[in-house]
């Protein structure tokens, strides 16, 4: 499994110690299936686990696995596919220029990416495919992105716009069923109570959004998607005293990042924080997601460490890292 070679590799990391082997099917490029890992058995605590850097990703933002286990990471410079070559991780760029990429989504055989230039990008998942701009969003801060249940895409505008007034909301994109690179309609979908939305994920017909909301520094909010595609009931699932970034879902659990305090946390279906790492475990983490074979074990927790916003060269963040349970002594 090799990525496009028309764009040079970014950097080579240290040798891997993999917890899973085997190979995925490149033809199986649907959204990743539900993880087989029981979230109650995960180590999301600095007393049982520790983090280590895997490789440099400048201004690392979001990460997403395909169903076959291919790993894509967005950053302030590009979107990268991370592959294993001779037991070493290497990141290959998927865009021939540079852009401040944020949210990632997979629908069918297409990878989609938001960028802070205000455009939606897309490219084929076939090996060698590169991203191209396909739709002018007209937004100043397109961020979290997720595929919808009806062949559409949902994205967050926020939390901080550059050179424009804040306009926090969730936007819905209706795609042409005959052309996945064509947006038929863009509509403002939801904004109630969203002061600083950031990450966006979906389980069934429920959207989850991380947000700075009224009365709490950070929250995870749920919004139901009605059968006709309109927003239904919304509720606060969890609140916490930290600024959130993007996150992922493990069944009904939430694997969250607390950006300002440098932590990851596990939130149960009732909204209770049941585990979290120590402060400053990570340098401004922007997303956490369970690993997937063949690159990683299912209970590995992959974390993008953004670091200082706009800084793409220092040792503060700018990394893809992994949090693993410490070996038994």
C-alpha positions in Angstrom: 0.0 0.0 0.0 1.8 3.1 -1.2 0.6 6.7 -1.5 1.0 9.2 -4.3 4.6 9.8 -5.2 4.1 13.1 -7.1 4.4 14.9 -3.8 7.5 14.3 -1.7 7.4 12.7 1.7 7.3 15.1 4.6 9.4 13.3 7.2 10.4 9.9 8.4 9.7 9.0 12.0 11.3 6.5 14.4 10.8 2.8 13.9 7.4 1.4 14.9 6.5 -1.2 17.4 3.2 -2.4 16.0 0.5 -4.1 18.0 -1.4 -5.4 15.0 -0.4 -6.9 11.7 -2.0 -7.9 8.4 -3.3 -5.9 5.5 -6.5 -4.1 4.7 -8.3 -4.1 1.4 -7.8 -1.0 -0.7 -11.2 -1.5 -2.3 -12.9 -1.2 1.1 -12.9 2.6 1.5 -16.2 3.2 3.3 -16.2 5.0 6.6 -14.5 3.0 9.3 -16.6 0.4 11.1 -17.4 0.6 14.8 -14.3 -0.3 16.9 -14.4 -3.7 18.5 -12.7 -2.3 21.6 -14.8 -2.0 24.8 -14.3 1.6 25.9 -14.5 0.7 29.6 -11.2 -1.3 29.1 -9.3 1.5 27.5 -6.3 3.2 29.2 -7.0 6.9 29.1 -5.0 7.8 32.3 -1.4 8.8 32.9 -1.2 6.2 35.7 -1.7 3.3 33.3 -0.3 4.7 30.0 2.1 7.1 28.4 2.4 9.0 25.1 5.2 8.9 22.5 5.7 10.9 19.3 5.4 8.9 16.1 6.3 11.5 13.5 6.3 15.2 12.7 3.1 16.7 11.2 3.3 20.5 11.1 0.3 22.1 12.9 -1.4 18.7 13.1 -5.2 19.0 13.2 -7.4 16.0 12.5 -7.0 12.3 11.7 -9.2 9.8 10.0 -9.0 6.1 9.1 -10.6 4.5 6.1 -12.2 1.1 6.6 -9.2 -0.7 5.3 -7.0 1.1 7.9 -5.4 3.8 5.8 -4.6 6.8 7.9 -5.1 10.4 6.8 -4.0 13.4 8.9 -4.8 17.1 8.2 -2.4 19.9 9.1 -1.7 23.6 8.7 0.3 22.8 5.5 -1.3 19.8 3.9 -3.3 16.6 4.2 -1.0 13.5 4.6 -1.4 9.8 4.3 0.7 8.0 6.9 2.1 4.7 5.7 4.5 2.1 7.0 7.7 1.5 5.0 10.2 -0.9 6.4 8.8 -0.7 9.9 9.0 3.1 9.8 6.1 5.6 9.5 6.3 8.1 6.6 3.8 10.9 5.8 3.0 11.7 2.1 1.3 14.9 1.1 -1.9 14.7 -0.9 -2.1 18.3 -2.1 0.5 19.8 -4.5 0.5 23.2 -2.9 -0.1 24.2 0.8 -3.3 25.1 2.7 -4.4 25.2 6.3 -6.5 22.0 6.3 -8.8 21.1 9.1 -11.8 18.6 9.1 -11.7 15.3 7.2 -14.5 13.0 6.0 -14.8 9.9 3.7 -17.9 9.3 1.6 -17.8 6.4 -0.8 -14.4 6.4 -2.5 -13.7 10.1 -1.9 -11.7 11.9 0.8 -13.0 15.3 1.6 -11.1 18.1 3.5 -11.9 21.6 4.7 -9.4 24.3 4.4 -9.2 27.8 6.0 -8.9 29.3 2.5 -12.7 28.8 2.5 -12.8 25.8 0.1 -13.9 22.2 0.3 -11.3 19.9 -1.2 -11.8 16.3 -2.4 -9.8 13.5 -4.0 -10.2 9.9 -4.9 -9.1 7.3 -2.4 -7.4 5.3 -5.1 -3.6 5.1 -4.5 -2.1 8.2 -6.2 -5.1 10.4 -5.9 -4.6 14.0 -4.9 -6.9 16.6 -3.4 -8.3 19.5 -5.4 -10.6 22.4 -4.5 -14.2 21.6 -5.5 -16.5 24.1 -3.8 -16.2 27.6 -2.5 -17.8 27.5 1.0 -17.7 31.2 1.5 -16.8 30.6 5.1 -13.9 32.1 7.1 -13.4 29.2 9.5 -14.5 25.8 8.0 -13.4 23.3 10.6 -14.9 20.0 11.7 -16.3 17.8 8.9 -18.3 14.6 8.9 -20.3 12.5 6.4 -24.1 12.6 6.8 -26.6 9.7 6.9 -28.2 10.8 3.6 -25.3 11.2 1.3 -24.4 14.7 2.4 -21.7 16.4 4.4 -21.9 18.5 7.6 -19.2 21.0 8.6 -18.5 23.5 11.4 -17.7 27.1 10.9 -15.6 28.1 13.9 -14.4 28.6 16.5 -12.2 31.5 15.5 -12.4 33.3 12.1 -9.3 34.9 10.7 -10.0 38.3 9.2 -13.7 38.1 9.7 -16.4 38.3 12.4 -17.3 35.0 14.1 -20.2 33.2 12.5 -20.5 30.0 14.5 -22.8 27.4 12.9 -23.1 24.0 11.3 -23.5 23.9 7.6 -25.0 21.1 5.4 -23.7 20.3 2.0 -25.9 18.3 -0.4 -23.8 16.4 -2.9 -24.8 15.3 -6.4 -25.6 11.5 -6.1 -24.1 11.1 -9.6 -21.0 13.2 -9.0 -19.3 13.2 -5.5 -17.2 16.2 -6.5 -20.2 18.5 -7.1 -22.1 20.3 -4.3 -25.7 20.9 -5.3 -26.7 23.0 -2.3 -25.1 24.6 0.8 -27.4 25.6 3.7 -26.9 26.9 7.2 -28.2 24.0 9.3 -27.8 24.8 13.0 -26.5 27.5 15.2 -28.5 27.6 18.5 -26.1 27.8 21.5 -23.0 27.5 19.4 -20.6 30.1 20.5 -17.3 28.4 19.5 -18.0 25.1 17.7 -15.0 23.1 16.6 -15.2 19.3 16.1 -18.0 17.3 14.5 -18.7 13.6 14.6 -21.8 11.4 13.9 -23.4 8.3 15.2 -26.4 7.1 13.3 -28.7 10.2 12.9 -27.0 12.0 15.8 -24.4 14.7 15.3 -22.0 15.5 18.1 -20.3 18.9 18.2 -17.6 20.2 20.6 -18.4 23.7 21.6 -17.7 26.6 23.9 -21.3 27.1 25.1 -23.3 29.4 27.3 -22.5 28.6 30.9 -19.6 26.3 30.3 -16.0 26.6 29.0 -16.3 23.4 27.0 -19.1 21.1 26.1 -20.1 18.2 23.8 -23.6 18.8 22.4 -25.8 16.4 20.4 -28.2 17.3 17.6 -30.6 14.9 16.1 -30.9 14.7 12.3 -34.6 14.4 11.4 -35.8 12.1 8.6 -36.2 15.1 6.3 -32.7 16.3 7.1 -33.7 19.2 9.3 -32.2 19.6 12.8 -34.2 17.9 15.6 -33.7 18.0 19.4 -30.4 19.2 20.8 -29.0 18.6 24.2 -25.8 19.1 26.2 -24.1 15.7 26.7 -21.1 16.8 28.7 -19.6 20.0 30.1 -16.1 20.5 31.4 -13.7 23.3 32.4 -11.4 23.2 29.4 -11.5 24.4 25.8 -12.3 21.4 23.6 -11.0 20.6 20.1 -12.0 17.8 17.9 -12.8 14.3 19.2 -14.1 10.8 18.2 -16.8 8.4 19.1 -16.4 4.9 20.6 -19.9 3.6 20.5 -21.8 5.9 22.8 -18.6 7.1 24.5 -16.7 10.2 23.5 -12.9 10.3 23.3 -12.2 14.1 23.7 -9.3 16.4 23.5 -8.9 19.3 26.0 -6.9 21.6 23.9 -5.8 24.3 26.5 -4.8 21.8 29.3 -3.1 19.3 27.0 -5.2 16.3 27.9 -7.4 13.6 26.4 -10.5 12.4 28.2 -13.1 9.6 28.0 -16.7 10.6 28.5 -19.4 8.0 29.1 -23.0 8.0 27.7 -24.3 9.9 30.7 -21.8 12.7 30.1 -19.5 11.9 33.0 -15.8 12.1 32.5 -14.6 8.6 33.5 -10.9 9.0 32.7 -8.4 11.6 31.6 -4.7 12.0 31.3 -2.7 14.4 33.4 -2.5 18.1 32.3 0.2 18.8 29.7 0.4 15.2 28.6 0.2 16.7 25.1 1.0 20.0 23.4 -2.4 21.4 22.5 -4.1 18.2 21.3 -6.5 18.7 18.5 -8.0 15.2 18.0 -7.9 11.7 19.5 -9.0 8.5 17.8 -8.5 4.8 18.3 -6.0 3.0 16.2 -6.9 0.6 13.4 -5.0 -2.3 11.9 -2.8 -2.8 10.0 -0.8 0.3 11.2 -2.0 0.3 14.8 -3.5 -1.9 17.5 -7.2 -1.2 18.2 -6.6 0.1 21.7 -3.8 2.5 20.6 -5.0 6.1 20.9 -3.7 8.3 18.1 -3.5 12.0 19.0 -2.7 15.0 16.8 -0.7 17.6 18.7 -1.2 21.0 17.1 1.1 23.1 19.3 1.1 26.8 18.9 -1.3 27.9 16.2 0.6 29.1 13.1 3.9 27.6 14.2 4.8 24.7 11.9 8.5 24.3 12.8 9.1 24.1 16.5 9.1 21.1 18.8 5.9 22.3 20.6 3.3 20.1 19.1 3.5 19.6 15.3 3.2 15.9 15.9 1.2 12.7 15.5 1.5 10.8 18.7 0.2 7.7 20.3 -1.0 7.0 23.9 -0.5 3.4 24.9 -0.9 1.3 28.0 2.4 0.8 29.8 4.0 -2.6 29.5 3.3 -5.0 32.4 6.3 -5.2 34.7 
